[in-house]
């Protein structure tokens, strides 16, 4: 009787040990397969990116545009203003950031923030609540803001400085 219990215990230990070995083997094989499948050679992608970057730089230089990294200048405060609508007037709050290229343009934009804020307030005050409800109205307002800010900075600095006006927050009540 004691021998039977001893054999059962040894059989149980062997069974548990086999399960542990099988699970470990599956994990090792799965990890190796994932490494080989997901870890490929990244050099062709990098070379392709370099070619695309060189082409973009060549096109930008041929068109006279300044090449530089995109930097974002945040306006210090959100713009809060009333806009008239057909049914009722609405209160709008817009948070704005300016996208510029290169550190020189970033410094120029920071230096002229009061003038940029005034220009943006002038553009925003011409808005209509019925237009701002639609996506097309928001895009039109943003495009008008870009044009007016670029014109104002062109008059002062001789450069357009700002590439895009981005609405990072838009609330209408």
C-alpha positions as CSV (number, residue, x, y, z in Angstrom):
1,X,0.0,0.0,0.0
2,X,2.8,2.4,0.9
3,X,4.6,1.5,-2.4
4,X,1.4,2.4,-4.4
5,X,1.1,5.8,-2.7
6,X,4.8,6.5,-3.3
7,X,4.4,5.6,-7.0
8,X,1.4,7.9,-7.3
9,X,3.2,10.8,-5.7
10,X,6.2,10.3,-8.0
11,X,3.9,10.1,-11.0
12,X,2.1,13.3,-9.9
13,X,5.5,15.1,-9.5
14,X,6.6,13.9,-12.9
15,X,3.3,15.1,-14.5
16,X,3.6,18.6,-12.9
17,X,7.3,18.8,-14.0
18,X,6.4,17.8,-17.6
19,X,3.7,20.5,-17.7
20,X,6.2,23.2,-16.5
21,X,8.7,22.1,-19.0
22,X,6.1,22.2,-21.9
23,X,4.9,25.6,-20.9
24,X,8.5,26.9,-20.7
25,X,9.3,25.4,-24.1
26,X,6.2,27.1,-25.6
27,X,7.1,30.4,-24.2
28,X,10.7,30.2,-25.5
29,X,9.6,29.1,-28.9
30,X,6.9,31.8,-29.0
31,X,9.4,34.5,-27.9
32,X,11.9,33.4,-30.6
33,X,9.3,33.4,-33.3
34,X,8.1,36.9,-32.3
35,X,11.7,38.1,-32.3
36,X,12.4,36.8,-35.8
37,X,9.0,37.9,-37.2
38,X,8.9,41.4,-35.7
39,X,12.6,42.2,-35.6
40,X,13.5,42.8,-39.2
41,X,16.2,44.9,-40.9
42,X,15.2,48.6,-40.5
43,X,17.9,50.0,-42.9
44,X,15.8,50.1,-46.1
45,X,13.1,52.2,-44.3
46,X,15.8,54.6,-43.0
47,X,17.3,55.0,-46.5
48,X,13.9,55.5,-48.0
49,X,13.2,58.3,-45.4
50,X,16.5,60.0,-46.2
51,X,15.6,60.0,-49.9
52,X,12.1,61.4,-49.2
53,X,13.7,64.1,-46.9
54,X,16.2,65.0,-49.6
55,X,13.5,65.3,-52.2
56,X,11.3,67.5,-49.9
57,X,14.3,69.7,-49.1
58,X,15.1,70.1,-52.8
59,X,11.5,71.0,-53.6
60,X,11.4,73.5,-50.7
61,X,14.6,75.1,-51.7
62,X,13.5,75.3,-55.4
63,X,10.2,77.0,-54.3
64,X,12.0,79.4,-52.0
65,X,10.4,78.2,-48.8
66,X,12.4,78.0,-45.6
67,X,13.3,74.5,-44.4
68,X,13.4,73.9,-40.7
69,X,11.8,71.8,-38.0
70,X,8.3,72.6,-37.1
71,X,8.0,74.5,-33.8
72,X,4.9,75.5,-32.1
73,X,4.3,78.8,-30.3
74,X,1.4,78.8,-27.9
75,X,-0.7,81.9,-27.4
76,X,-0.5,82.8,-23.7
77,X,-4.3,83.0,-23.2
78,X,-7.3,81.5,-24.9
79,X,-9.4,83.9,-27.0
80,X,-12.8,84.4,-25.5
81,X,-15.4,86.4,-27.5
82,X,-19.1,86.7,-28.4
83,X,-20.4,85.9,-31.9
84,X,-23.8,86.8,-33.2
85,X,-26.1,84.0,-34.5
86,X,-29.5,83.8,-36.1
87,X,-31.1,82.4,-33.0
88,X,-28.9,83.9,-30.3
89,X,-25.5,85.2,-29.6
90,X,-22.9,82.6,-28.4
91,X,-19.7,82.7,-26.4
92,X,-16.7,81.1,-28.0
93,X,-13.3,80.1,-26.5
94,X,-10.5,79.2,-28.9
95,X,-7.0,78.1,-27.8
96,X,-4.4,78.8,-30.5
97,X,-0.9,77.6,-31.3
98,X,1.2,78.9,-34.2
99,X,3.3,76.6,-36.3
100,X,6.6,78.1,-37.5
101,X,9.7,76.7,-39.2
102,X,13.0,77.2,-37.5
103,X,14.1,78.9,-34.3
104,X,14.5,82.3,-36.0
105,X,10.8,82.3,-36.9
106,X,9.9,81.0,-33.4
107,X,11.7,83.9,-31.7
108,X,10.1,86.4,-34.1
109,X,6.7,85.1,-33.4
110,X,7.3,85.2,-29.6
111,X,8.5,88.8,-29.9
112,X,5.3,89.8,-31.8
113,X,2.7,87.9,-29.8
114,X,0.7,91.1,-28.9
115,X,0.4,92.0,-32.5
116,X,-0.6,88.5,-33.4
117,X,-3.2,88.4,-30.7
118,X,-4.7,91.6,-31.9
119,X,-4.8,90.3,-35.5
120,X,-6.5,87.1,-34.3
121,X,-9.0,89.0,-32.3
122,X,-9.9,91.1,-35.3
123,X,-10.4,88.0,-37.4
124,X,-12.4,86.2,-34.7
125,X,-14.7,89.2,-34.2
126,X,-15.9,88.9,-37.8
127,X,-17.1,85.3,-37.2
128,X,-20.7,84.2,-37.2
129,X,-22.1,81.6,-34.8
130,X,-24.0,79.8,-37.6
131,X,-20.8,79.4,-39.6
132,X,-18.7,78.2,-36.6
133,X,-21.1,75.4,-35.9
134,X,-19.9,73.7,-39.1
135,X,-16.5,72.2,-39.8
136,X,-16.3,74.3,-43.0
137,X,-16.9,77.4,-41.0
138,X,-14.1,76.6,-38.6
139,X,-11.7,75.8,-41.5
140,X,-12.6,79.1,-43.2
141,X,-11.9,81.0,-39.9
142,X,-8.6,79.3,-39.5
143,X,-7.6,80.0,-43.1
144,X,-8.5,83.6,-42.7
145,X,-6.5,83.8,-39.5
146,X,-3.4,82.4,-41.2
147,X,-3.7,84.9,-44.1
148,X,-4.2,87.9,-41.8
149,X,-1.4,86.9,-39.4
150,X,1.0,86.2,-42.3
151,X,0.1,89.6,-43.9
152,X,0.6,91.5,-40.6
153,X,4.0,89.8,-40.0
154,X,5.1,90.4,-43.6
155,X,4.5,94.1,-43.1
156,X,6.6,94.2,-39.9
157,X,9.3,91.7,-40.4
158,X,9.5,91.1,-44.2
159,X,8.8,87.4,-43.7
160,X,5.5,85.5,-43.3
161,X,7.0,83.7,-40.2
162,X,3.8,81.7,-39.3
163,X,3.0,78.7,-41.5
164,X,-0.3,77.6,-39.8
165,X,-2.7,78.7,-37.1
166,X,-3.9,75.7,-35.2
167,X,-7.0,75.6,-33.0
168,X,-6.0,73.3,-30.0
169,X,-9.2,74.0,-28.2
170,X,-12.6,75.2,-29.5
171,X,-15.6,75.6,-27.2
172,X,-18.9,77.3,-28.2
173,X,-21.8,77.8,-25.8
